[in-house]
């Protein structure tokens, strides 16, 4: 599992997004952006954050370190904001912590990123169906002159279909990726050039390694997969089908007129 630490202090909410993440301090002396299990999107968002974030790390895409944050109910007692207090009470247990990068700032499309890195980010977003890296919300940070990919909770949309028995590996394997508003869509050629290497890296062993990092209690039972192990196997099945297929989901290279 990803490392587990305990929250010692809730610092402040981040109100830019709808899920109301917050800055917290932990007993390892670290400062984290906490993604709460009690937020409206539910536990599957935390699973997507870990799976895609850790795939990114293994594909040489810089991304903040992740931890599991143990939240004690006593933390909520000292919060005056009623909305935040309700969220803290609903999030007792393990939450996701994303290492806070002090002094980082949002990516500006006018900047020129490393082209191969931009291609890897675009490839991974297409592979995992991440719909949240548009020019409106790039989810990219510049920190110490390095581009970091963050916020992967909107990826792996297929798992939201599982509670109703929907979705299939075969369908996900061939589902096109809509990249027309992706902030890095102009690097499709770099994504295509690295496709064989990246797809070869995301094999069964790597998928098992990454899914093993997800806490059991975040893997909610669904029809046909009632245990944490069975849910892990389902994620691996869906992702392996997409990577090992013909990869028609690769973003198309733009042709200059």
C-alpha positions as CSV (number, residue, x, y, z in Angstrom):
1,X,0.0,0.0,0.0
2,X,1.1,3.6,-0.4
3,X,2.7,4.9,2.8
4,X,0.2,5.7,5.6
5,X,0.5,8.7,7.9
6,X,-1.8,10.4,10.3
7,X,-3.3,13.9,9.9
8,X,-2.3,16.1,12.8
9,X,-3.8,19.4,11.7
10,X,-6.3,20.7,9.1
11,X,-4.8,23.9,7.7
12,X,-7.1,25.4,5.0
13,X,-9.6,24.4,2.3
14,X,-8.8,24.7,-1.4
15,X,-12.0,26.1,-3.0
16,X,-11.0,26.0,-6.6
17,X,-12.5,22.6,-7.2
18,X,-15.9,21.2,-6.4
19,X,-14.7,18.5,-4.1
20,X,-13.2,20.9,-1.5
21,X,-9.7,19.3,-1.0
22,X,-7.7,20.8,1.9
23,X,-4.2,21.4,3.0
24,X,-3.3,19.3,6.0
25,X,-0.2,18.5,8.1
26,X,0.7,15.0,9.1
27,X,2.8,13.2,11.7
28,X,5.6,12.6,9.2
29,X,6.0,16.4,9.3
30,X,4.8,16.5,5.7
31,X,2.2,18.9,4.2
32,X,-0.3,17.4,1.8
33,X,-3.3,18.3,-0.3
34,X,-5.9,16.0,1.1
35,X,-8.5,14.4,-1.3
36,X,-11.3,13.4,1.0
37,X,-13.2,10.1,0.9
38,X,-16.3,11.9,2.0
39,X,-16.4,14.2,-1.0
40,X,-19.2,13.8,-3.5
41,X,-17.2,11.9,-6.1
42,X,-16.6,9.0,-3.7
43,X,-13.8,6.5,-3.2
44,X,-13.3,5.6,-6.9
45,X,-11.8,9.0,-7.5
46,X,-9.1,8.2,-4.9
47,X,-8.4,4.9,-6.7
48,X,-8.0,6.7,-10.0
49,X,-5.6,9.1,-8.4
50,X,-3.4,6.3,-7.1
51,X,-3.5,4.1,-10.2
52,X,-2.9,6.8,-12.8
53,X,-0.5,8.8,-10.6
54,X,1.7,5.8,-9.9
55,X,1.6,4.7,-13.6
56,X,2.8,8.3,-14.4
57,X,5.7,7.9,-11.9
58,X,6.8,4.7,-13.6
59,X,6.6,6.2,-17.0
60,X,9.0,9.0,-16.0
61,X,6.2,11.6,-15.7
62,X,6.9,13.8,-12.6
63,X,4.0,13.7,-10.2
64,X,3.8,14.5,-6.4
65,X,4.3,11.7,-3.9
66,X,1.1,10.0,-2.6
67,X,0.3,8.8,0.9
68,X,-2.8,7.5,2.6
69,X,-3.9,10.0,5.3
70,X,-5.5,8.6,8.4
71,X,-8.1,11.1,9.6
72,X,-9.2,11.0,13.3
73,X,-12.7,12.3,14.1
74,X,-11.2,14.6,16.7
75,X,-9.7,16.8,13.8
76,X,-13.2,18.0,13.0
77,X,-13.9,19.3,16.5
78,X,-11.5,22.2,15.9
79,X,-12.9,23.3,12.6
80,X,-15.2,26.4,12.7
81,X,-16.4,26.2,9.0
82,X,-19.6,24.0,9.1
83,X,-19.1,22.8,5.5
84,X,-15.5,21.7,6.2
85,X,-16.5,20.2,9.5
86,X,-19.2,18.0,7.8
87,X,-16.7,16.9,5.2
88,X,-14.1,16.0,7.9
89,X,-16.7,14.0,9.8
90,X,-17.7,12.1,6.6
91,X,-14.0,11.4,5.8
92,X,-12.9,9.6,9.0
93,X,-10.5,6.8,8.0
94,X,-8.1,6.7,5.1
95,X,-8.0,9.6,2.7
96,X,-5.5,10.4,-0.1
97,X,-2.7,12.8,0.5
98,X,-0.8,14.5,-2.4
99,X,2.5,16.0,-1.5
100,X,2.1,19.8,-1.4
101,X,4.6,21.5,-3.7
102,X,5.4,24.9,-2.1
103,X,6.0,27.7,-4.6
104,X,4.6,25.8,-7.6
105,X,2.4,27.6,-10.1
106,X,0.0,26.6,-12.8
107,X,1.2,25.7,-16.3
108,X,0.7,28.3,-18.9
109,X,0.1,27.0,-22.4
110,X,2.4,29.7,-23.7
111,X,5.3,27.8,-22.1
112,X,7.2,25.2,-24.1
113,X,7.4,21.9,-22.2
114,X,9.9,19.1,-22.8
115,X,8.3,17.6,-25.9
116,X,8.9,14.0,-25.0
117,X,7.5,14.5,-21.5
118,X,4.4,16.3,-23.0
119,X,4.0,13.3,-25.3
120,X,4.1,10.9,-22.4
121,X,1.5,12.8,-20.4
122,X,-0.8,12.9,-23.4
123,X,-0.3,9.2,-24.0
124,X,-1.1,8.3,-20.4
125,X,-4.2,10.5,-20.4
126,X,-5.4,8.8,-23.6
127,X,-4.7,5.4,-22.2
128,X,-6.5,6.0,-18.9
129,X,-9.3,8.2,-20.4
130,X,-8.4,11.2,-18.4
131,X,-11.0,13.9,-19.3
132,X,-9.6,16.6,-17.1
133,X,-6.5,18.2,-18.6
134,X,-8.0,20.8,-20.9
135,X,-6.9,24.4,-21.5
136,X,-9.6,25.4,-18.9
137,X,-8.1,23.2,-16.2
138,X,-4.6,21.9,-17.2
139,X,-3.8,20.1,-14.0
140,X,-0.2,20.7,-14.6
141,X,2.2,22.5,-12.2
142,X,5.6,24.0,-12.7
143,X,7.8,23.4,-9.7
144,X,11.6,23.9,-9.5
145,X,11.6,24.3,-13.3
146,X,10.0,20.9,-13.8
147,X,6.5,20.1,-15.2
148,X,4.4,18.0,-12.8
149,X,1.1,16.2,-13.7
150,X,-1.5,16.3,-11.0
151,X,-5.2,15.5,-10.3
152,X,-6.0,12.2,-12.0
153,X,-9.3,11.5,-10.3
154,X,-11.3,12.0,-13.5
155,X,-9.5,9.1,-15.3
156,X,-10.7,5.5,-15.5
157,X,-14.3,6.5,-16.1
158,X,-15.3,2.9,-16.7
159,X,-15.3,2.1,-13.0
160,X,-18.3,4.4,-12.4
161,X,-20.3,2.0,-14.6
162,X,-19.5,-1.1,-12.5
163,X,-22.1,-0.6,-9.7
164,X,-24.8,-1.0,-12.3
165,X,-23.1,-3.9,-14.0
166,X,-21.9,-1.8,-17.0
167,X,-18.7,-1.5,-18.9
168,X,-16.5,-4.1,-20.5
169,X,-12.8,-4.5,-21.1
170,X,-13.4,-4.9,-24.9
171,X,-15.4,-1.7,-25.1
172,X,-12.8,0.3,-23.2
173,X,-10.0,-1.2,-25.3
174,X,-11.4,0.5,-28.4
175,X,-13.0,3.6,-27.0
176,X,-11.6,6.6,-28.8
177,X,-10.0,9.4,-26.8
178,X,-11.3,12.9,-27.3
179,X,-8.2,15.1,-27.3
180,X,-9.5,18.2,-29.1
181,X,-9.4,20.3,-25.9
182,X,-6.4,18.6,-24.3
183,X,-3.8,21.2,-23.2
184,X,-1.0,19.1,-24.8
185,X,-2.8,17.9,-27.9
186,X,-0.1,19.4,-30.1
187,X,2.3,16.8,-28.9
188,X,0.4,13.8,-30.4
189,X,3.4,13.1,-32.6
190,X,5.6,12.7,-29.6
191,X,3.0,10.4,-28.0
192,X,2.8,8.2,-31.1
193,X,6.6,8.1,-31.3
194,X,6.8,6.7,-27.7
195,X,3.8,4.5,-28.0
196,X,5.6,1.1,-28.4
197,X,7.9,1.8,-25.5
198,X,5.2,3.1,-23.2
199,X,2.8,0.3,-24.0
200,X,5.5,-2.3,-23.5
201,X,6.2,-0.8,-20.0
202,X,2.6,-1.1,-18.9
203,X,2.5,-4.9,-18.7
204,X,0.7,-7.2,-16.3
205,X,3.6,-7.0,-13.7
206,X,3.5,-3.2,-13.6
207,X,-0.3,-3.1,-13.4
208,X,-0.3,-5.6,-10.5
209,X,2.4,-3.6,-8.7
210,X,0.4,-0.3,-9.1
211,X,-3.0,-1.8,-8.1
212,X,-1.3,-3.3,-5.0
213,X,-0.7,0.2,-3.8
214,X,-4.4,1.0,-3.5
215,X,-5.8,0.5,0.1
216,X,-8.3,-2.4,0.3
217,X,-11.0,-0.2,1.9
218,X,-11.1,2.1,-1.2
219,X,-12.0,-0.9,-3.5
220,X,-15.7,-1.0,-3.2
221,X,-17.5,-4.3,-4.1
222,X,-19.4,-4.4,-7.4
223,X,-21.4,-7.1,-9.1
224,X,-19.1,-9.9,-10.1
225,X,-16.2,-8.5,-8.0
226,X,-17.1,-8.7,-4.3
227,X,-13.6,-8.7,-2.8
228,X,-10.8,-6.2,-2.9
229,X,-8.7,-8.7,-4.9
230,X,-11.4,-9.2,-7.4
231,X,-11.8,-5.4,-7.9
232,X,-8.1,-5.1,-8.4
233,X,-8.2,-7.9,-11.0
234,X,-11.0,-6.0,-12.8
235,X,-8.9,-2.8,-13.1
236,X,-6.0,-4.8,-14.4
237,X,-8.2,-6.5,-17.0
238,X,-9.6,-3.2,-18.3
239,X,-6.2,-1.5,-18.5
240,X,-4.4,-4.5,-20.0
241,X,-7.1,-4.7,-22.7
242,X,-6.6,-1.1,-23.6
243,X,-2.8,-1.2,-23.6
244,X,-2.5,-4.6,-25.4
245,X,-5.0,-3.8,-28.1
246,X,-4.5,-1.9,-31.3
247,X,-4.5,1.4,-29.5
248,X,-6.8,3.2,-31.9
249,X,-7.4,5.6,-29.0
250,X,-4.0,7.3,-29.6
251,X,-4.6,11.0,-30.3
252,X,-4.3,11.9,-34.0
253,X,-1.3,13.9,-35.1
254,X,-2.4,17.3,-36.4
255,X,-1.5,17.9,-40.0
256,X,-0.6,21.5,-40.9
257,X,-2.6,22.9,-43.8
